[in-house]
Amino acid sequence: MKGATVIKVYSAAIYLGISILAAALFILVTLAGDFTWVDRIGGAFWLFILLTIALMPVVIPAVKKRMEKTV
């Protein structure tokens, strides 16, 4: 793969991984409360989308900077 493609793939793996883990943690935490499954799944989906959007501009430049140092 070319350098730009590798950066995109690594970045996506990082910010999507963090977002998925946070959504799963959200579901686990809400199991202790009195929430319906619609609330849990809806909240987890909302958290996943917001974190993905928020992490993209943070993770991509960080990965790019780190990859350029190693090359």
C-alpha positions as CSV (number, residue, x, y, z in Angstrom):
1,M,0.0,0.0,0.0
2,K,1.1,3.5,-0.6
3,G,1.9,5.8,2.4
4,A,-1.3,7.8,2.3
5,T,-3.4,4.7,2.2
6,V,-1.6,3.2,5.1
7,I,-2.1,6.3,7.2
8,K,-5.9,6.3,6.3
9,V,-6.3,2.7,7.3
10,Y,-4.4,3.0,10.6
11,S,-6.2,6.2,11.5
12,A,-9.6,4.6,10.7
13,A,-8.7,1.5,12.8
14,I,-7.8,3.7,15.7
15,Y,-10.7,6.1,15.8
16,L,-13.3,3.5,14.9
17,G,-11.8,1.1,17.5
18,I,-12.0,3.8,20.2
19,S,-15.6,4.6,19.2
20,I,-16.7,1.0,19.2
21,L,-15.1,0.4,22.6
22,A,-16.8,3.5,24.1
23,A,-20.2,2.4,22.7
24,A,-19.7,-1.1,24.2
25,L,-18.7,0.4,27.5
26,F,-21.8,2.7,27.4
27,I,-24.0,-0.4,26.9
28,L,-22.3,-2.2,29.8
29,V,-22.7,0.8,32.1
30,T,-26.4,1.3,31.3
31,L,-27.1,-2.3,32.2
32,A,-26.9,-1.3,35.8
33,G,-29.7,1.3,35.3
34,D,-33.3,1.1,34.5
35,F,-33.0,1.8,30.8
36,T,-34.8,0.1,27.8
37,W,-32.8,-1.6,25.1
38,V,-33.9,1.2,22.7
39,D,-32.3,3.7,25.1
40,R,-29.1,1.7,25.4
41,I,-28.7,1.0,21.6
42,G,-29.7,4.5,20.7
43,G,-27.3,6.1,23.2
44,A,-24.5,3.8,22.1
45,F,-25.1,4.6,18.4
46,W,-25.2,8.3,19.2
47,L,-21.9,8.1,21.2
48,F,-20.3,6.1,18.4
49,I,-21.2,8.7,15.8
50,L,-20.1,11.7,17.9
51,L,-16.8,10.1,19.0
52,T,-16.0,9.1,15.4
53,I,-16.6,12.7,14.2
54,A,-14.7,14.2,17.1
55,L,-11.7,11.8,16.9
56,M,-11.1,12.0,13.1
57,P,-9.4,15.4,13.1
58,V,-7.4,14.5,16.1
59,V,-6.2,11.0,15.2
60,I,-5.4,11.4,11.5
61,P,-2.8,14.1,11.9
62,A,-1.3,12.3,14.9
63,V,-0.9,9.1,13.0
64,K,0.4,11.0,10.0
65,K,3.0,12.7,12.1
66,R,4.1,9.5,13.8
67,M,4.3,7.6,10.5
68,E,6.5,10.3,8.9
69,K,8.9,10.0,11.9
70,T,9.3,6.2,11.4
71,V,9.9,6.4,7.6
